[in-house]
Amino acid sequence: MTTTAEHLRNALDGRWRDVKNAVRAELSTEVFRPHYTPNTAIARAKVAEQLKIMANAGAAEDGFRKEHGGNGDVGAAVTRIEMLAMSDLSLMVKAGVQWGLFGGAIENLGTERHHKAYVQRIIDLDLLGCFGMTETGHGSDVQSLETTATYDPATQEFVINSPTPTSRKDYIGGAAETARVSAVFAQLITEGESHGVHCFVVPLRDEDGNDLPGVTTSDCLYKGGLPGVDNGRIVFDNVRIPRENLLNKYGDVAPDGTYSSPIENVNRRFFTMLGTLIRGRVTVGGSAAAAARVALDIAVRYALQRKQFSAPGDDGEVLIMDYLVHQRRLFPLIARSYALQFAQNELVARLHDLQTADDPDAEEQRELESRAAGLKAANTWHTSTAIQEAREACGGAGYLAENRLIALRADTDVFTTFEGDNHVLTQLVAKELLTAYADDIKGMSPVEWVRFAANFAGDRVLKRTAAETIMQRILDARQDNEEEGSLFNRGTQVKMFEDREEYLLSSVARRLQRKSKEMSAFDAFNAVQDHVLHTAKAHIDRIVLEAFVAGIDACEDEEARNILDLVCDLYALSVIEDDKAWFIEHRFLSTERAKAVTAGINERCRALRPYAEALVDGFGVPEQLRYAEMLHPENLD
């Protein structure tokens, strides 16, 4: 008989449930047991051993197309790497770089000659590579990378060069030691003209691991975490590579130096190239979230056995999980973990469907990129908060390496800035929303614009997720009133999320319109950046809530659904509480009703207390991967 916790796990696991269960079984073997190894040599050797075991078991094949030697199951590939985060974040990053970023660049930016030469070797770990994008001077602004690739028609070669100190490739996973080849992003120059950033296959080392002529690699050494990842730096001094090493799907150079591309517009070509590499961003967000779930799992189990202080008239001490303040610390974070995982499931499904489609829709691709950016930011910010709170909730024990939490905190810290700085990604979400908004107002006279803005109808730009029908049913059934109970009404919660997003979007558009008459477009956008970020976060909160609602609807067990309803209330009310000042300032919430939000959160925390263990069981962390010494008092001397 399936338990309630198993129903929760099945709901949370989503479409690639079978893949997750298979990876759980694989990670339960001794070789994948979590370890705290700050010694970089030992940690790197451990990851290398684990990667080989994974490759031999066919773990990389899902991520590549059938015609290139893979299985073509994009969703399974992302899911597998996310699950690795429960074992060791260094392993997750190394697998992600080798098969996701490096392999993804070869497959998605290259053509048949590159697929034949490299893909099977990448799958088998016969060719170890790295992803040479970020430079010392440019990370988020990829279009301004300084590395150059200048074509020499006399020899039919590209000359790869690092012309300035800031053009050094930096923080590159695998560059310090293991990578033999790099997918290098550089400005393509031919016949004296730059055609923007393209990607090139550049050999780095010989078979003995020595730098090739003109290549200088170095080690970033100790970082804040991820000791098993050999992050390094690369400098190129006029390194020559064959013309054929240009990954030429979106731009090619003929032997005589003539440049051609199926996409004429430089900007569109650049963003199309980057769009094909979106899988890395999706994986980073999901992997961070998996690490957060491990930390919360450990903290909850500790709180269910750790006792502190006695209640008056009571003989024994009280479990710390029975204190409201402790529930308040952990339950809202558990609720957000559930919410974000349902949203991540939708995102991975969209990614899979688009990347396996014969003719993907361009607008859906743009929406996917926006969604991936927003959820990567939301997931990784949540991870930093959740792991830190889990650490503190375990007191001094949480600070010991043997209890996993400090390694999880250290290893995930960088996730907020790699694969896109979170503030930059959040702005990308807002820009996509404003672009959709601009489509509605294009061609309007100032008078028409003012009239439109004053009577702004949110459904013009509000694009719902896959839960559209369910959401409409919820809104139609809404019975709103000023009593506290209405805050537990799903329609009321949805309406508050939608009202906030629509108001923020219309008001930021009006501010931009006004300021663009007074100053340059850049200054106008810069002046409202805080408003822009708030708008994007409100949008992300709303799509996460919609995903949660859809996830509950798909759950097959009534008791599990009832628990998920309580968890969803806690997520929704926590988001409202976090932004309570805005809701009050803009009169979406009276002061009395604001107090009811706080009371509602306390009530839901108390209601969820009996299900604390079932909730973290629902995370599906394998027993061996949640292992922390403090959870096993029998091991005390």
matplotlib code that plots the C-alpha trace (Angstrom):
import matplotlib.pyplot as plt

x = [0.0, 1.3, 1.9, 0.9, 4.6, 5.1, 2.1, 3.7, 7.0, 5.3, 3.5, 6.7, 8.7, 6.5, 6.9, 10.4, 9.5, 11.0, 14.3, 14.4, 13.8, 16.5, 19.0, 18.1, 19.0, 22.3, 23.2, 22.5, 25.8, 28.8, 30.8, 28.3, 28.1, 28.4, 31.9, 33.4, 36.8, 38.3, 41.5, 41.2, 43.4, 41.4, 38.0, 38.9, 40.1, 36.8, 34.7, 36.7, 36.1, 32.3, 32.1, 33.6, 31.1, 28.3, 29.6, 30.0, 26.4, 25.2, 24.2, 25.2, 23.2, 19.9, 21.3, 22.3, 20.3, 19.8, 21.5, 24.6, 24.7, 22.4, 18.7, 17.4, 15.6, 16.3, 14.0, 15.7, 19.2, 18.3, 16.6, 19.7, 22.1, 19.7, 19.6, 23.4, 23.2, 21.8, 25.1, 27.9, 27.5, 31.1, 30.0, 26.8, 28.9, 31.5, 28.8, 27.0, 30.1, 31.2, 27.8, 25.6, 27.7, 30.7, 28.7, 25.7, 27.7, 29.2, 25.8, 23.7, 26.1, 28.0, 27.1, 27.6, 31.4, 31.6, 28.9, 30.9, 34.2, 33.3, 29.9, 30.4, 33.8, 32.2, 29.5, 32.2, 34.5, 37.1, 37.3, 37.1, 36.2, 35.3, 33.0, 35.2, 32.7, 33.2, 36.2, 37.7, 36.2, 32.9, 30.5, 26.9, 27.6, 28.6, 28.2, 31.2, 33.6, 37.1, 38.7, 39.2, 39.1, 40.6, 40.4, 43.6, 42.6, 46.3, 46.3, 42.6, 42.9, 41.4, 43.8, 42.5, 43.9, 43.5, 44.3, 43.9, 44.3, 40.5, 40.0, 41.5, 38.9, 38.2, 36.5, 36.2, 35.2, 37.7, 40.2, 42.7, 43.5, 41.2, 40.0, 41.8, 39.6, 37.5, 34.4, 35.7, 33.4, 35.2, 34.5, 34.7, 36.7, 37.1, 38.1, 38.5, 34.9, 33.6, 30.5, 29.9, 30.5, 30.8, 32.0, 35.2, 36.7, 40.1, 42.6, 44.2, 46.5, 48.4, 47.8, 50.2, 48.2, 50.7, 49.5, 49.8, 51.9, 50.3, 47.9, 48.5, 46.2, 46.3, 44.3, 41.8, 42.8, 40.7, 37.2, 34.3, 33.2, 33.1, 36.6, 36.1, 35.7, 39.0, 38.1, 40.8, 41.9, 43.0, 45.0, 45.5, 48.5, 47.7, 46.7, 45.9, 43.0, 41.6, 38.7, 36.6, 36.8, 34.3, 30.9, 29.1, 25.4, 24.5, 27.5, 30.2, 33.4, 34.3, 37.9, 38.4, 37.1, 33.6, 31.2, 27.6, 24.8, 21.2, 20.3, 21.4, 20.7, 23.7, 21.7, 19.1, 21.9, 23.6, 20.5, 19.5, 22.9, 22.6, 19.0, 20.1, 22.3, 19.5, 19.7, 22.5, 20.5, 17.5, 19.8, 21.6, 18.2, 16.9, 20.2, 20.3, 16.7, 17.6, 20.5, 18.0, 15.7, 18.5, 19.3, 15.7, 15.3, 18.3, 17.1, 13.5, 14.7, 17.1, 14.2, 12.1, 14.7, 16.4, 14.9, 15.3, 13.7, 10.7, 7.1, 5.8, 4.4, 6.0, 8.6, 10.4, 12.0, 10.2, 11.0, 12.2, 9.9, 7.0, 7.9, 6.0, 9.1, 10.9, 8.0, 8.0, 11.7, 11.4, 7.8, 7.6, 10.9, 9.6, 6.5, 8.6, 10.6, 7.5, 6.2, 9.5, 9.8, 6.3, 7.4, 10.7, 8.8, 6.8, 9.9, 11.8, 8.8, 8.6, 12.4, 12.1, 9.1, 10.7, 14.2, 12.8, 10.3, 11.0, 10.0, 10.0, 7.9, 10.1, 7.7, 7.6, 11.4, 11.5, 9.0, 11.0, 14.2, 12.4, 10.9, 14.3, 16.0, 13.3, 13.2, 17.0, 17.1, 14.2, 15.6, 19.1, 18.1, 15.8, 18.6, 20.9, 18.2, 17.0, 20.4, 21.5, 18.3, 18.6, 22.2, 21.2, 18.2, 20.6, 22.8, 26.4, 25.8, 24.8, 28.3, 30.1, 31.2, 30.0, 26.4, 26.6, 25.0, 28.2, 29.3, 25.8, 26.0, 29.5, 28.9, 25.7, 26.8, 28.1, 24.9, 23.3, 25.9, 26.9, 24.8, 23.7, 23.8, 20.4, 19.7, 20.5, 18.3, 15.5, 15.7, 15.5, 12.2, 10.9, 12.1, 10.2, 7.1, 7.5, 8.1, 4.8, 3.2, 4.8, 3.2, -0.2, 0.6, 2.6, 1.3, -0.8, -0.9, 0.1, -3.6, -4.5, -1.6, -2.7, -6.3, -5.0, -2.7, -5.5, -7.8, -5.1, -6.6, -4.3, -5.5, -3.8, -0.4, -1.1, -0.1, -1.0, 0.9, -0.3, -2.8, -5.0, -8.3, -7.7, -6.9, -10.0, -12.1, -10.5, -11.1, -14.7, -15.4, -13.8, -15.9, -13.9, -14.6, -12.7, -12.7, -9.5, -10.8, -10.8, -7.1, -7.2, -9.4, -7.2, -9.0, -8.3, -4.6, -4.4, -6.2, -3.8, -0.8, -2.3, -3.4, 0.1, 1.8, -0.6, -0.4, 3.5, 3.7, 1.3, 2.9, 6.5, 5.4, 3.9, 7.0, 9.2, 7.0, 7.2, 10.9, 11.8, 10.6, 12.9, 16.1, 17.8, 16.4, 19.2, 18.8, 15.0, 15.4, 18.2, 15.9, 13.2, 15.4, 14.1, 10.6, 11.6, 13.0, 9.9, 7.7, 9.7, 9.7, 5.9, 5.6, 7.8, 5.8, 2.6, 3.7, 5.1, 1.8, 0.0, 2.4, 1.7, -2.0, -1.6, 0.6, -2.1, -4.7, -2.6, -2.0, -3.8, -4.3, -6.9, -4.9, -1.8, -3.8, -5.2, -1.7, -0.5, -3.4, -2.1, 1.4, 0.2, -1.6, 1.6, 3.6, 1.0, 0.7, 4.5, 4.9, 2.2, 3.8, 7.3, 5.8, 3.2, 4.4, 3.7, 0.2, -0.6, 0.9, -1.1, -4.3, -4.6, -4.5, -5.9, -3.9, -6.4, -6.2, -2.4, -2.5, -4.7, -1.9, 0.5, -2.1, -2.9, 0.8, 0.9, -2.2, -0.9, 2.4, 0.5, -1.7, 1.4, 3.3, 1.9, 3.1, 6.6, 8.3, 6.0, 6.7, 10.5, 9.9, 8.2, 11.4, 12.7, 16.2, 17.8, 18.6, 22.4, 22.4, 20.6, 23.1, 24.3, 26.0, 23.7, 20.7, 22.3, 22.7, 23.6, 27.0, 27.9, 30.8]
y = [0.0, 3.4, 5.7, 9.4, 10.4, 8.3, 10.0, 13.4, 12.2, 11.0, 14.3, 16.2, 14.0, 14.8, 13.5, 12.0, 10.2, 6.9, 8.6, 10.1, 6.7, 5.1, 7.7, 7.3, 3.7, 4.5, 7.1, 4.7, 2.8, 3.4, 5.3, 8.2, 8.5, 12.2, 13.2, 16.4, 16.6, 20.1, 18.8, 19.7, 16.8, 14.2, 15.8, 16.1, 12.5, 11.3, 13.2, 11.8, 8.3, 8.9, 10.4, 7.3, 5.1, 7.3, 7.2, 3.4, 3.1, 5.2, 8.3, 10.8, 9.3, 11.0, 14.4, 13.8, 13.1, 9.5, 10.2, 11.3, 8.2, 9.3, 8.7, 12.2, 12.5, 16.1, 16.0, 12.9, 14.4, 17.5, 15.4, 13.2, 16.0, 17.7, 14.6, 14.4, 17.6, 15.5, 13.5, 16.0, 19.4, 19.1, 16.0, 17.8, 20.7, 18.5, 16.3, 19.5, 21.1, 17.9, 16.7, 19.8, 22.9, 21.5, 18.7, 21.0, 23.6, 21.0, 19.4, 22.6, 25.0, 22.5, 20.7, 17.1, 17.3, 18.2, 15.7, 12.9, 13.9, 14.7, 13.7, 10.0, 10.7, 13.3, 10.8, 8.2, 10.7, 9.9, 13.6, 15.9, 19.5, 22.8, 25.7, 28.8, 31.7, 33.9, 36.3, 38.3, 41.4, 40.1, 37.5, 38.5, 40.7, 37.9, 40.1, 42.2, 39.3, 40.4, 37.1, 37.3, 34.7, 36.3, 34.3, 34.0, 33.0, 32.3, 29.2, 28.7, 29.0, 31.0, 32.8, 32.7, 35.5, 37.1, 40.8, 42.3, 41.2, 41.2, 38.9, 36.0, 33.1, 32.8, 30.5, 27.9, 24.5, 21.8, 24.3, 24.0, 20.3, 17.9, 19.5, 18.7, 20.9, 24.0, 25.4, 28.9, 31.9, 34.7, 37.6, 36.3, 38.6, 38.0, 40.4, 43.1, 42.9, 41.6, 39.3, 39.0, 36.2, 32.7, 29.4, 27.5, 24.1, 24.9, 22.2, 23.1, 20.2, 17.3, 13.7, 14.1, 17.1, 19.8, 23.1, 23.3, 26.1, 29.5, 28.2, 29.1, 27.5, 28.1, 27.0, 29.2, 27.0, 27.3, 28.6, 29.1, 25.6, 22.9, 21.5, 18.7, 21.2, 22.2, 25.8, 27.5, 30.3, 30.3, 32.8, 32.4, 33.9, 33.7, 30.0, 28.7, 26.3, 24.9, 26.7, 23.6, 24.2, 27.0, 25.6, 26.7, 26.1, 29.8, 31.3, 30.0, 31.3, 30.1, 29.2, 32.7, 34.4, 35.2, 35.1, 33.8, 33.1, 31.9, 34.8, 38.2, 40.3, 40.2, 40.5, 37.9, 35.5, 36.0, 35.4, 32.4, 30.8, 31.4, 30.2, 26.8, 26.5, 27.2, 23.7, 24.7, 27.4, 25.1, 22.5, 24.9, 26.1, 22.6, 21.3, 24.2, 23.4, 19.7, 20.7, 22.9, 20.0, 17.9, 20.6, 21.0, 17.2, 17.1, 20.1, 18.7, 15.3, 16.9, 19.0, 15.8, 14.3, 17.3, 18.5, 21.8, 23.1, 21.7, 23.0, 24.0, 20.9, 18.6, 16.0, 15.9, 18.4, 19.7, 18.6, 21.8, 21.1, 21.6, 25.3, 27.6, 29.7, 26.6, 25.6, 29.3, 28.9, 25.7, 25.1, 28.2, 27.1, 23.6, 25.1, 27.2, 24.1, 22.3, 25.3, 25.8, 22.1, 22.0, 25.1, 23.4, 20.3, 22.4, 24.2, 20.9, 19.6, 22.7, 22.5, 18.9, 19.4, 22.4, 20.8, 17.6, 19.3, 19.3, 22.9, 24.7, 27.9, 31.1, 32.8, 29.7, 29.6, 33.2, 32.5, 29.4, 31.5, 34.1, 31.4, 29.6, 32.9, 33.7, 30.2, 30.0, 33.2, 32.1, 28.6, 29.7, 32.6, 30.2, 27.7, 30.2, 31.2, 27.7, 26.1, 28.9, 28.7, 24.9, 25.3, 27.8, 25.6, 22.8, 25.0, 24.0, 20.5, 22.2, 23.8, 20.4, 19.1, 15.6, 16.9, 18.0, 21.5, 23.6, 21.8, 22.3, 26.0, 26.5, 24.5, 26.3, 29.8, 30.4, 29.2, 32.7, 34.1, 31.4, 30.6, 34.3, 36.7, 36.6, 40.3, 40.4, 37.3, 38.9, 42.0, 39.7, 38.4, 42.0, 43.0, 40.1, 41.2, 44.8, 43.7, 41.8, 44.9, 47.1, 45.0, 46.1, 49.9, 50.1, 52.8, 54.5, 58.3, 59.8, 60.4, 56.8, 55.5, 57.5, 56.2, 52.6, 52.9, 54.4, 51.5, 48.9, 45.4, 42.8, 40.0, 41.7, 40.6, 38.0, 34.7, 31.8, 28.6, 25.1, 25.5, 28.0, 26.0, 25.1, 28.7, 30.1, 27.6, 28.7, 32.4, 31.8, 29.9, 32.6, 34.0, 36.9, 38.6, 40.5, 37.6, 35.8, 32.6, 34.1, 34.2, 30.4, 30.7, 29.8, 32.2, 35.1, 34.2, 33.9, 37.2, 39.0, 37.6, 38.6, 42.1, 42.8, 41.7, 43.6, 46.8, 46.7, 46.0, 48.8, 51.3, 50.5, 50.9, 54.3, 55.4, 54.3, 56.1, 59.3, 59.1, 58.3, 61.8, 63.3, 61.3, 58.6, 55.1, 53.8, 56.4, 55.9, 52.1, 52.6, 55.0, 52.4, 49.3, 48.6, 48.7, 46.5, 43.8, 43.9, 43.4, 40.4, 38.8, 39.3, 37.5, 34.6, 34.3, 34.1, 31.4, 29.4, 29.5, 28.4, 25.5, 24.5, 24.5, 22.3, 20.0, 19.6, 18.9, 16.1, 14.4, 11.1, 10.7, 12.6, 12.8, 13.9, 16.5, 17.9, 18.2, 19.9, 22.3, 23.4, 23.7, 25.8, 28.1, 28.5, 29.3, 31.9, 33.6, 33.7, 35.5, 38.0, 38.5, 39.0, 41.9, 43.0, 46.6, 46.9, 45.4, 47.8, 50.9, 50.2, 49.4, 45.8, 44.8, 46.5, 46.6, 44.2, 41.8, 42.1, 40.8, 38.0, 37.0, 36.5, 34.6, 32.5, 31.5, 30.5, 28.4, 26.6, 25.9, 24.3, 22.3, 21.0, 20.0, 16.4, 16.0, 17.3, 14.0, 13.1, 16.4, 15.8, 12.1, 13.6, 15.2, 11.7, 12.1, 8.6, 7.5, 7.4, 11.0, 12.5, 11.0, 13.3, 12.1, 14.1, 12.1, 9.0, 9.5, 5.8, 6.7, 9.0, 7.9]
z = [0.0, -1.0, 2.0, 2.1, 2.0, -1.1, -2.8, -1.9, -3.4, -6.6, -7.0, -6.4, -8.7, -11.7, -15.3, -14.9, -11.7, -13.0, -13.8, -10.3, -8.7, -10.9, -9.9, -6.2, -6.5, -8.2, -5.6, -2.7, -3.5, -1.3, -4.0, -4.0, -0.3, 0.6, 1.9, 3.3, 1.6, 1.5, 0.1, -3.6, -4.9, -3.1, -3.9, -7.6, -7.8, -6.1, -8.7, -11.6, -10.3, -9.9, -13.4, -14.9, -13.1, -14.4, -17.9, -17.9, -16.7, -19.7, -17.6, -20.2, -23.1, -22.3, -23.0, -26.7, -29.8, -31.0, -34.3, -32.3, -30.1, -27.3, -26.2, -26.9, -23.6, -22.6, -19.5, -18.2, -18.7, -16.7, -14.0, -13.7, -13.1, -10.6, -8.6, -8.4, -6.2, -3.4, -3.4, -4.2, -5.8, -7.2, -9.1, -10.3, -11.7, -13.3, -15.0, -16.0, -17.6, -19.4, -20.8, -20.5, -21.3, -23.3, -24.9, -25.4, -27.2, -29.6, -30.3, -30.5, -32.1, -34.3, -37.4, -38.6, -38.8, -35.2, -34.1, -35.8, -34.4, -30.8, -29.4, -28.8, -27.2, -25.0, -23.8, -23.1, -21.3, -23.9, -24.5, -21.5, -22.2, -20.6, -21.5, -22.2, -22.0, -18.9, -18.8, -16.0, -17.4, -18.7, -17.3, -17.7, -20.8, -23.1, -26.2, -25.0, -24.6, -25.6, -26.8, -30.6, -33.3, -36.4, -39.7, -41.7, -45.3, -46.2, -43.9, -43.5, -39.8, -37.0, -34.6, -31.0, -28.9, -25.5, -26.3, -22.9, -19.2, -18.8, -21.8, -19.8, -19.5, -15.8, -13.3, -16.0, -14.6, -15.8, -17.2, -14.3, -14.8, -16.6, -19.8, -23.0, -25.2, -24.7, -26.4, -26.6, -27.1, -29.0, -31.4, -34.9, -37.2, -40.9, -43.7, -41.0, -39.8, -36.5, -36.7, -33.0, -30.6, -31.9, -30.4, -31.4, -30.5, -29.1, -27.9, -24.6, -23.6, -25.0, -23.9, -21.0, -19.7, -20.7, -22.1, -25.9, -27.5, -27.0, -24.3, -20.7, -18.1, -14.3, -11.3, -9.4, -6.3, -3.2, -3.6, -1.2, -2.0, -4.8, -4.0, -6.5, -9.5, -11.0, -11.9, -13.9, -16.2, -19.8, -21.8, -25.5, -27.3, -31.0, -31.0, -34.5, -35.1, -38.3, -40.0, -39.4, -35.6, -35.8, -34.5, -37.6, -37.2, -37.0, -38.8, -41.1, -42.8, -46.3, -47.2, -48.8, -45.5, -46.6, -43.7, -44.0, -41.6, -41.8, -39.4, -40.7, -37.6, -35.3, -32.1, -33.1, -34.1, -30.8, -28.7, -30.9, -30.1, -26.4, -26.4, -27.5, -24.4, -22.0, -20.5, -18.2, -16.6, -16.1, -14.5, -12.1, -10.7, -10.2, -8.7, -6.2, -5.2, -4.7, -2.3, -0.4, 0.1, 1.5, 4.0, 5.1, 5.3, 7.7, 9.8, 10.2, 11.2, 13.8, 15.1, 15.6, 17.9, 19.6, 22.8, 24.7, 27.9, 29.8, 29.7, 33.2, 35.0, 32.5, 33.4, 30.0, 27.7, 24.6, 21.0, 19.3, 16.4, 18.8, 19.2, 16.9, 16.3, 15.0, 12.8, 11.5, 10.6, 8.6, 7.3, 5.1, 3.5, 3.0, 1.4, -1.0, -1.8, -2.8, -4.8, -6.7, -7.5, -9.1, -11.2, -12.0, -13.2, -15.6, -16.8, -17.5, -19.4, -21.6, -22.2, -23.2, -25.5, -27.3, -27.6, -29.0, -31.4, -35.1, -35.5, -32.2, -31.9, -31.6, -29.2, -26.9, -27.0, -25.8, -23.0, -22.0, -21.7, -19.6, -17.4, -17.0, -16.0, -13.4, -11.9, -11.8, -9.7, -7.5, -6.9, -6.1, -3.8, -2.0, -1.7, 0.0, 2.5, 3.2, 3.8, 6.0, 8.1, 8.3, 9.5, 12.2, 13.2, 14.1, 16.3, 16.8, 15.4, 12.1, 11.9, 12.0, 8.6, 9.5, 9.4, 5.7, 6.1, 5.9, 2.7, 1.1, 2.1, 0.7, -2.5, -3.5, -2.7, -6.2, -7.8, -7.3, -9.7, -12.2, -15.3, -15.0, -12.0, -10.4, -10.6, -14.3, -14.9, -13.0, -15.2, -18.2, -17.0, -16.6, -20.1, -21.6, -19.8, -20.9, -24.5, -24.4, -22.9, -25.6, -28.3, -27.0, -27.1, -30.3, -32.5, -29.9, -29.6, -26.2, -25.5, -26.3, -24.2, -21.2, -21.6, -22.0, -19.0, -16.8, -17.8, -18.0, -18.4, -17.0, -19.3, -22.2, -21.0, -18.3, -19.9, -17.8, -17.4, -18.1, -15.2, -17.1, -16.9, -13.2, -12.3, -14.0, -12.2, -8.9, -9.6, -10.7, -7.5, -5.3, -2.5, -1.2, 2.1, 4.8, 7.3, 8.1, 6.5, 3.1, 3.1, 2.9, -0.2, -3.2, -5.5, -3.1, -3.0, -6.8, -7.2, -4.8, -6.7, -10.1, -8.9, -7.6, -10.8, -13.1, -11.0, -10.9, -14.6, -15.6, -13.2, -14.3, -17.9, -17.1, -15.3, -18.2, -20.7, -18.6, -17.9, -21.5, -22.5, -20.0, -20.4, -22.5, -22.7, -20.6, -17.9, -17.9, -17.4, -14.8, -12.9, -12.4, -11.9, -8.4, -9.7, -12.6, -10.3, -8.1, -11.1, -12.3, -8.8, -8.6, -12.0, -10.8, -7.6, -9.6, -12.0, -9.1, -7.4, -10.6, -10.9, -7.3, -8.0, -11.0, -9.0, -6.4, -9.0, -10.5, -7.1, -7.0, -3.3, -1.3, 2.0, 0.1, -1.7, 1.5, 2.9, -0.3, 0.1, 3.5, 2.2, -0.7, 1.7, 3.6, 0.5, -0.7, 2.7, 3.2, -0.1, 0.8, 4.2, 2.7, 0.6, 3.2, 3.1, -0.6, -0.3, 2.5, 0.8, -2.3, -0.4, -1.5, 2.2, 5.2, 8.4, 10.1, 7.1, 7.2, 10.8, 9.6, 7.2, 10.1, 12.1, 9.0, 8.7, 12.3, 11.9, 8.9, 10.7, 13.6, 11.1, 9.3, 12.5, 12.5, 8.9, 9.4, 8.7, 5.8, 4.2, 4.1, 3.2, 0.2, -0.9, -1.7, -0.4, -0.3, 3.3, 2.5, 1.1, 4.1, 6.4, 9.1, 12.3, 14.5, 13.3, 14.7, 18.5, 18.8, 17.2, 20.1, 22.2]

ax = plt.figure().add_subplot(projection="3d")
ax.plot(x, y, z, "-o")
ax.set_aspect("equal")
plt.show()
